[in-house]
Amino acid sequence: YFIFKIILRIHDFHACLYHLFCCMTLFACGLNMHNISSVGKQLFFLSLQVRK
């Protein structure tokens, strides 16, 4: 029973780590998408200015 509790505790710890890792990955992807979109907007505005 005691060993089972330890295993459960370790499993919970790993689940938390996995959850944190997923959150960080999603956050990083979101930041990258935001950067890409902002760069795209800048290029778009630049191209508009060039056309004028």
C-alpha positions in Angstrom: 0.0 0.0 0.0 2.8 2.4 0.9 4.7 1.6 -2.3 1.5 2.0 -4.2 1.2 5.5 -2.8 4.8 6.4 -3.7 4.1 5.1 -7.3 1.0 7.3 -7.4 2.9 10.3 -6.1 5.6 9.8 -8.8 3.0 9.3 -11.5 1.3 12.5 -10.4 4.6 14.3 -10.5 5.3 13.0 -14.1 1.8 14.1 -15.1 2.4 17.6 -13.8 5.7 17.7 -15.6 4.1 16.5 -18.8 1.3 19.1 -18.4 3.8 21.9 -17.8 5.8 20.8 -20.8 2.7 20.8 -23.0 1.7 24.2 -21.7 5.2 25.6 -22.4 5.2 24.1 -25.9 1.8 25.6 -26.7 3.0 28.9 -25.2 6.2 28.9 -27.4 4.1 28.0 -30.5 1.7 30.8 -29.7 4.6 33.3 -29.3 6.1 32.1 -32.6 2.8 32.4 -34.4 2.4 35.9 -32.9 5.9 36.9 -34.1 5.3 35.5 -37.6 2.0 37.3 -37.9 3.5 40.6 -36.7 6.4 40.2 -39.2 3.8 39.4 -41.9 1.9 42.6 -41.0 5.1 44.7 -41.2 6.0 43.1 -44.6 2.4 43.7 -45.8 2.5 47.4 -44.8 5.9 47.8 -46.4 4.6 46.3 -49.6 1.6 48.7 -49.5 4.0 51.7 -49.0 6.2 50.5 -51.9 3.1 50.3 -54.2 2.2 53.9 -53.5 
